[in-house]
Amino acid sequence: MIVSENAILTIKQAAIRAGVGTQKIRRDIDNGSLKAYKVGWVWLINERDFMRYVSRGSEENINI
């Protein structure tokens, strides 16, 4: 998968791509497992941070 430096995901997009629910993504943002930035009412996730999260998640966070 090609990762763009400027690609941004919403919580919903991240959840779909990771195969988990949005609450799991929100919990992992809250506990610091997934880096995200809040802009107004929306949480945004840099795709590079998401890819690191998913690669770690296969062992720690996400049961894919």
Residue pairs with C-beta under 8 A, 6 or more apart in sequence:
1 51
3 47
3 48
3 51
4 47
5 48
7 46
7 47
8 44
8 45
8 46
8 47
9 17
9 44
9 45
9 46
9 47
9 50
10 42
10 43
10 44
10 45
11 22
11 25
11 26
11 29
11 36
11 43
11 45
12 22
14 25
14 34
14 45
14 50
15 21
15 22
15 24
15 25
17 50
17 54
18 24
18 25
18 50
18 53
18 54
18 57
18 62
18 64
19 62
19 64
20 62
24 62
25 34
25 45
26 43
28 34
28 53
28 61
29 35
29 36
29 43
29 45
33 53
33 56
33 60
33 61
34 45
34 49
34 50
34 53
34 61
35 45
35 46
35 49
35 53
36 43
36 44
36 45
36 49
37 43
37 44
37 45
37 46
38 44
53 61
54 62
57 64
58 64
